[in-house]
Every structure is written in structure tokens, then in C-alpha cells.
């Protein structure tokens, strides 16, 4: 079967998970990139015979607000849908529940859900290198289970973990800034999903717009954009207990 992916993946981890699952389901035929600056969703046309995979990262146990806003601009047309949330080995909390609700409200028929682990986008020591070989094997098995459900014509909605109302969104995040290695090439401004970086003030970002997605950090060809090291170290210490045990990938059918 042909699979349409709808993915918000600023640093690539969520996309890698989505690719593994999509390949296990059929042929990844099309990708709608929610991360693209200026995305409006007007070109997305879906219908009931389509199979769609929606994947987002978990930001503080919630769907990133920008991803939620952009997903809401797409109408599912009754398409069969698998939802995926990707997290950095701490917890995904209400992310799947919120994503399930967003998909249902958007006209998708959710038939399966997946939680998966990828390297933490800020504190790279947590889930470093994941999805690794063990993850890939788990995700392929999960895709097999979902494919069998689809082949059997079972379109029942899964029971999704999470609470409603959802947990409160997190507070202000870490805003990357450029150091002396910045050449002013403007790639960060071009690639920022939230359009929080302007070419006129290239070395910083608008803290009111920045979503701490770290796309500018990963995209910078000079490795010039960074977040405050002291704050990252403090966050790593605070999350140590929650992140030290390896979490597994899960599926809900």
C-alpha cells in the first residue's frame, strides 16, 4: 500500500522513526512536511482510501503547538491513520492523546498509535544514537502488527494513554544563539520552522517565536548556533533519573 507521511521533525529523529514504520507498512509515497517554514496545508488532498502516518515529537509531554496548528490545516477526508509520537527517553505523557484528538477532529480515522524513542534533541546523552538497531527491529515488528490489522479491514480506534484535559504546556525553552563562528549565511533563518530568526539579527532569535526545536543548531554548516551549556547541564541533571532507564517503543491497536 502507498503511505502518505505527515511529519513534524525539526532535527530528523521523528522523520527517521516515521520512515522505518512507513517502510514496514508499504511504500512511502508522499511526505507532507509540517516543519517547512510558511507551511499552510492548502496542497494536501486526502481521501478515505488513503493510509496516512502522522508523526510528531513530544515537547514536554505535548504535541508542539506549531505542529498542532499546521496539522489542523489539513483535512483527513476519512483517511486511515497511524499516529506516532517520538520522545527523548523521558516520557511522552499526553502527546499521543492530544495527537489522537487532533487527528480525529481533522477528519482522520485513527486505527493505530505508536510511541517511539529517538535521541533527545537538546540533551544528546539521553537516547544517544536512537533509533538504533534494537529500535528498528521493534518498529518493524510494530509495523507488521499494524499492517495485519489494516489487511483484516479492522478500522477500530485504539485505546490511547494520556489524560484529558492535557497537562499544561512547558514554560520558556532554550533559545539558541550564534557564536563567533557564524558567517551570516542565513541558512538558520531560511530553515527555522517558526520563522523566529531574521537575517537582520542573525545571531539570535525572537524568544517569543522560538520553539526550541534545535533545527537551526543541526542545520548550521559552521556549528555556530548553540544553547547555553550551563542550562543544558542543569536540565540534564534534573532529567537524569527519568531518562537513565532505556524506554521501549510501544504500539496501541
VEXMI-85764 format. One record per residue (C-alpha): residue number from 1; x, y, z; residue in one letter. Coordinates in steps of 0.001 Angstrom, whole numbers. Example, Ala and Ser with C-alpha at 12.3 -4.5 7.8 and 13.67 -1.06 7.14 Angstrom:
residues 2
+-----+---------+---------+---------+------+
| seq |       X |       Y |       Z | type |
+-----+---------+---------+---------+------+
|   1 |   12300 |   -4500 |    7800 |    A |
|   2 |   13670 |   -1060 |    7140 |    S |
+-----+---------+---------+---------+------+
***
This chain:
residues 253
+-----+---------+---------+---------+------+
| seq |       X |       Y |       Z | type |
+-----+---------+---------+---------+------+
|   1 |       0 |       0 |       0 |    X |
|   2 |    1063 |    3600 |    -559 |    X |
|   3 |    1717 |    5572 |    2622 |    X |
|   4 |    1394 |    9339 |    2951 |    X |
|   5 |    3535 |   10748 |    5747 |    X |
|   6 |    2634 |   13946 |    7600 |    X |
|   7 |    5667 |   14746 |    9725 |    X |
|   8 |    6950 |   17491 |   12012 |    X |
|   9 |   10648 |   16735 |   12501 |    X |
|  10 |   12937 |   19735 |   13069 |    X |
|  11 |   16078 |   17690 |   13863 |    X |
|  12 |   15368 |   14483 |   11942 |    X |
|  13 |   14699 |   11963 |   14716 |    X |
|  14 |   10949 |   11871 |   14199 |    X |
|  15 |   11418 |   11535 |   10439 |    X |
|  16 |   13718 |    8539 |   10920 |    X |
|  17 |   11111 |    6780 |   13041 |    X |
|  18 |    8370 |    7637 |   10547 |    X |
|  19 |   10445 |    6249 |    7670 |    X |
|  20 |   11026 |    2925 |    9457 |    X |
|  21 |    7344 |    2441 |   10262 |    X |
|  22 |    6162 |    3610 |    6840 |    X |
|  23 |    8544 |    1229 |    5065 |    X |
|  24 |    7179 |   -1632 |    7150 |    X |
|  25 |    3625 |    -781 |    6150 |    X |
|  26 |    4111 |    -384 |    2415 |    X |
|  27 |    5547 |    2205 |      66 |    X |
|  28 |    6263 |    5702 |    1472 |    X |
|  29 |    4766 |    7553 |   -1480 |    X |
|  30 |    4439 |   11131 |    -295 |    X |
|  31 |    5614 |   13287 |    2596 |    X |
|  32 |    3837 |   16409 |    3812 |    X |
|  33 |    6447 |   18374 |    5756 |    X |
|  34 |    4869 |   20225 |    8677 |    X |
|  35 |    8335 |   21556 |    9530 |    X |
|  36 |    8624 |   23648 |    6374 |    X |
|  37 |    8728 |   27412 |    7065 |    X |
|  38 |    5477 |   29033 |    5976 |    X |
|  39 |    3573 |   25733 |    5688 |    X |
|  40 |    -152 |   26328 |    5054 |    X |
|  41 |   -1565 |   22881 |    4237 |    X |
|  42 |   -3522 |   24072 |    1214 |    X |
|  43 |   -1922 |   21499 |   -1105 |    X |
|  44 |   -2829 |   18465 |    1000 |    X |
|  45 |   -5673 |   16457 |    -566 |    X |
|  46 |   -6604 |   13191 |    1175 |    X |
|  47 |   -9452 |   10710 |     799 |    X |
|  48 |  -10939 |    7730 |    2609 |    X |
|  49 |   -8927 |    5130 |     696 |    X |
|  50 |   -5600 |    6686 |    1737 |    X |
|  51 |   -3358 |    5384 |    4506 |    X |
|  52 |   -1656 |    8175 |    6404 |    X |
|  53 |    1069 |    8218 |    9025 |    X |
|  54 |    1212 |   11325 |   11252 |    X |
|  55 |    4392 |   11720 |   13314 |    X |
|  56 |    5397 |   14468 |   15741 |    X |
|  57 |    7917 |   14832 |   18561 |    X |
|  58 |    6815 |   15197 |   22168 |    X |
|  59 |    7684 |   18600 |   23629 |    X |
|  60 |    7252 |   18475 |   27387 |    X |
|  61 |    4603 |   15773 |   27082 |    X |
|  62 |    2510 |   17648 |   24492 |    X |
|  63 |    2241 |   17994 |   20718 |    X |
|  64 |    4327 |   21025 |   19695 |    X |
|  65 |    1886 |   23924 |   19345 |    X |
|  66 |    3197 |   24811 |   15882 |    X |
|  67 |    2752 |   21214 |   14695 |    X |
|  68 |    -789 |   21144 |   16108 |    X |
|  69 |   -1640 |   24387 |   14332 |    X |
|  70 |    -327 |   23144 |   10992 |    X |
|  71 |   -1916 |   19721 |   11295 |    X |
|  72 |   -5269 |   21422 |   11908 |    X |
|  73 |   -4983 |   22999 |    8447 |    X |
|  74 |   -5155 |   19543 |    6803 |    X |
|  75 |   -8447 |   17699 |    6323 |    X |
|  76 |   -8105 |   13938 |    6511 |    X |
|  77 |  -11039 |   13109 |    4256 |    X |
|  78 |  -11677 |    9910 |    6239 |    X |
|  79 |   -8190 |    8514 |    5560 |    X |
|  80 |   -6977 |    5607 |    7698 |    X |
|  81 |   -4364 |    6977 |   10051 |    X |
|  82 |   -1483 |    5775 |   12224 |    X |
|  83 |    -240 |    8340 |   14745 |    X |
|  84 |    3305 |    8384 |   16143 |    X |
|  85 |    4861 |   10439 |   18906 |    X |
|  86 |    8640 |   10425 |   19334 |    X |
|  87 |   10320 |   11354 |   22606 |    X |
|  88 |   13801 |   11547 |   24076 |    X |
|  89 |   13502 |    8670 |   26579 |    X |
|  90 |   11878 |   10714 |   29370 |    X |
|  91 |    8090 |   10423 |   28896 |    X |
|  92 |    5519 |   11306 |   26260 |    X |
|  93 |    2680 |   11889 |   28765 |    X |
|  94 |    -314 |   13401 |   26895 |    X |
|  95 |    1283 |   13669 |   23443 |    X |
|  96 |    -450 |   10637 |   21924 |    X |
|  97 |   -3818 |   11555 |   23428 |    X |
|  98 |   -3574 |   15071 |   22044 |    X |
|  99 |   -2404 |   13852 |   18642 |    X |
| 100 |   -5282 |   11343 |   18554 |    X |
| 101 |   -7777 |   14136 |   19244 |    X |
| 102 |   -6226 |   16430 |   16642 |    X |
| 103 |   -6339 |   13688 |   14009 |    X |
| 104 |   -9946 |   12780 |   14789 |    X |
| 105 |  -11002 |   16422 |   14704 |    X |
| 106 |   -9236 |   16780 |   11354 |    X |
| 107 |  -11249 |   14023 |    9700 |    X |
| 108 |   -8764 |   11129 |   10015 |    X |
| 109 |   -9743 |    7630 |   11194 |    X |
| 110 |   -7067 |    6659 |   13723 |    X |
| 111 |   -6560 |    2879 |   13686 |    X |
| 112 |   -3194 |    2597 |   15488 |    X |
| 113 |    -790 |    4597 |   17622 |    X |
| 114 |    2933 |    4295 |   18299 |    X |
| 115 |    5280 |    5823 |   20845 |    X |
| 116 |    8950 |    5666 |   19879 |    X |
| 117 |   12279 |    6859 |   21233 |    X |
| 118 |   14878 |    8961 |   19416 |    X |
| 119 |   17929 |   10866 |   20600 |    X |
| 120 |   16978 |   13845 |   22752 |    X |
| 121 |   17159 |   16956 |   20565 |    X |
| 122 |   18782 |   19102 |   23274 |    X |
| 123 |   20409 |   16736 |   25790 |    X |
| 124 |   22080 |   14353 |   23355 |    X |
| 125 |   23393 |   11989 |   26020 |    X |
| 126 |   19853 |   10710 |   26515 |    X |
| 127 |   18807 |    8093 |   23936 |    X |
| 128 |   22055 |    8791 |   22075 |    X |
| 129 |   22081 |    7205 |   18640 |    X |
| 130 |   18478 |    6079 |   18783 |    X |
| 131 |   16567 |    4775 |   16922 |    X |
| 132 |   19298 |    2103 |   16974 |    X |
| 133 |   19250 |   -1478 |   15688 |    X |
| 134 |   17077 |   -2710 |   18555 |    X |
| 135 |   14616 |     115 |   17935 |    X |
| 136 |   14482 |    -636 |   14233 |    X |
| 137 |   13646 |   -4270 |   14912 |    X |
| 138 |   10897 |   -3259 |   17359 |    X |
| 139 |    9468 |    -698 |   14948 |    X |
| 140 |    9427 |   -3167 |   12055 |    X |
| 141 |    7536 |   -5652 |   14256 |    X |
| 142 |    5100 |   -2899 |   15230 |    X |
| 143 |    4602 |   -2041 |   11544 |    X |
| 144 |    3869 |   -5719 |   10807 |    X |
| 145 |    1175 |   -5759 |   13500 |    X |
| 146 |    -414 |   -2581 |   12125 |    X |
| 147 |    -274 |   -3868 |    8548 |    X |
| 148 |   -2082 |   -7062 |    9559 |    X |
| 149 |   -4820 |   -5013 |   11213 |    X |
| 150 |   -5239 |   -2978 |    8039 |    X |
| 151 |   -5292 |   -6089 |    5837 |    X |
| 152 |   -8020 |   -7573 |    8040 |    X |
| 153 |  -10120 |   -4458 |    7451 |    X |
| 154 |  -10186 |   -3622 |   11149 |    X |
| 155 |  -10693 |     142 |   11425 |    X |
| 156 |  -11425 |     232 |   15158 |    X |
| 157 |   -9844 |    3047 |   17143 |    X |
| 158 |   -7193 |    2088 |   19721 |    X |
| 159 |   -7220 |    2972 |   23404 |    X |
| 160 |   -4686 |    5786 |   23792 |    X |
| 161 |   -2834 |    6552 |   27043 |    X |
| 162 |   -2926 |   10086 |   28392 |    X |
| 163 |   -5136 |   12457 |   30348 |    X |
| 164 |   -7759 |   14992 |   29389 |    X |
| 165 |   -7534 |   17878 |   29989 |    X |
| 166 |   -3909 |   17639 |   28879 |    X |
| 167 |   -1038 |   18666 |   31094 |    X |
| 168 |    -111 |   22342 |   30964 |    X |
| 169 |    2414 |   23290 |   28245 |    X |
| 170 |    6012 |   23760 |   29352 |    X |
| 171 |    7474 |   27166 |   30091 |    X |
| 172 |   10023 |   29121 |   28111 |    X |
| 173 |   12603 |   26926 |   26413 |    X |
| 174 |   16224 |   27337 |   25440 |    X |
| 175 |   16866 |   29827 |   22645 |    X |
| 176 |   19970 |   29032 |   20538 |    X |
| 177 |   22403 |   31833 |   19744 |    X |
| 178 |   25308 |   32064 |   17325 |    X |
| 179 |   28937 |   32360 |   18402 |    X |
| 180 |   31935 |   33898 |   16650 |    X |
| 181 |   31986 |   31111 |   14056 |    X |
| 182 |   28776 |   32421 |   12491 |    X |
| 183 |   29371 |   33570 |    8903 |    X |
| 184 |   25919 |   35122 |    8486 |    X |
| 185 |   24980 |   32705 |    5684 |    X |
| 186 |   21310 |   32914 |    6685 |    X |
| 187 |   20555 |   29192 |    6472 |    X |
| 188 |   19170 |   29202 |   10018 |    X |
| 189 |   16709 |   31962 |    9150 |    X |
| 190 |   15719 |   30129 |    5982 |    X |
| 191 |   15149 |   26807 |    7762 |    X |
| 192 |   13515 |   27941 |   11040 |    X |
| 193 |   10012 |   26386 |   11175 |    X |
| 194 |    8722 |   29169 |   13428 |    X |
| 195 |   10402 |   31945 |   11427 |    X |
| 196 |   11949 |   33161 |   14673 |    X |
| 197 |   15286 |   34179 |   13106 |    X |
| 198 |   15693 |   37222 |   10896 |    X |
| 199 |   18616 |   37945 |    8598 |    X |
| 200 |   18908 |   41385 |   10177 |    X |
| 201 |   19547 |   39842 |   13621 |    X |
| 202 |   21004 |   36534 |   12531 |    X |
| 203 |   22947 |   35724 |   15706 |    X |
| 204 |   19943 |   35421 |   17975 |    X |
| 205 |   16239 |   34541 |   17701 |    X |
| 206 |   12916 |   36011 |   18746 |    X |
| 207 |   12296 |   34344 |   22113 |    X |
| 208 |    8535 |   34830 |   21702 |    X |
| 209 |    8536 |   32842 |   18445 |    X |
| 210 |   11328 |   30303 |   19086 |    X |
| 211 |   10002 |   26839 |   19966 |    X |
| 212 |   13420 |   25445 |   20987 |    X |
| 213 |   13214 |   22828 |   18239 |    X |
| 214 |   17002 |   22988 |   17629 |    X |
| 215 |   16652 |   22896 |   13845 |    X |
| 216 |   18981 |   25875 |   13494 |    X |
| 217 |   21588 |   24082 |   15639 |    X |
| 218 |   21551 |   20956 |   13484 |    X |
| 219 |   21410 |   22842 |   10175 |    X |
| 220 |   24235 |   25339 |   10794 |    X |
| 221 |   27154 |   24442 |    8472 |    X |
| 222 |   29637 |   26106 |   10874 |    X |
| 223 |   28210 |   24524 |   14061 |    X |
| 224 |   27948 |   28099 |   15293 |    X |
| 225 |   24500 |   28005 |   16897 |    X |
| 226 |   24317 |   26687 |   20441 |    X |
| 227 |   22220 |   26795 |   23589 |    X |
| 228 |   23519 |   27839 |   26995 |    X |
| 229 |   25751 |   24988 |   28199 |    X |
| 230 |   25135 |   25654 |   31889 |    X |
| 231 |   21373 |   25472 |   31386 |    X |
| 232 |   21685 |   22254 |   29359 |    X |
| 233 |   23804 |   20685 |   32109 |    X |
| 234 |   21235 |   21683 |   34725 |    X |
| 235 |   18419 |   20216 |   32638 |    X |
| 236 |   20388 |   17003 |   32105 |    X |
| 237 |   20843 |   16614 |   35848 |    X |
| 238 |   17160 |   17262 |   36502 |    X |
| 239 |   16132 |   14607 |   33955 |    X |
| 240 |   18748 |   12010 |   34880 |    X |
| 241 |   16505 |    9772 |   36981 |    X |
| 242 |   13671 |    9845 |   34427 |    X |
| 243 |   15961 |    9159 |   31477 |    X |
| 244 |   18535 |    6679 |   32764 |    X |
| 245 |   16442 |    3554 |   32085 |    X |
| 246 |   16023 |    2620 |   28427 |    X |
| 247 |   12395 |    3024 |   27329 |    X |
| 248 |   10922 |     745 |   24674 |    X |
| 249 |    8810 |    1534 |   21647 |    X |
| 250 |    5095 |     796 |   22118 |    X |
| 251 |    2084 |     298 |   19918 |    X |
| 252 |   -1639 |     619 |   20535 |    X |
| 253 |   -4112 |   -1240 |   18321 |    X |
+-----+---------+---------+---------+------+
***
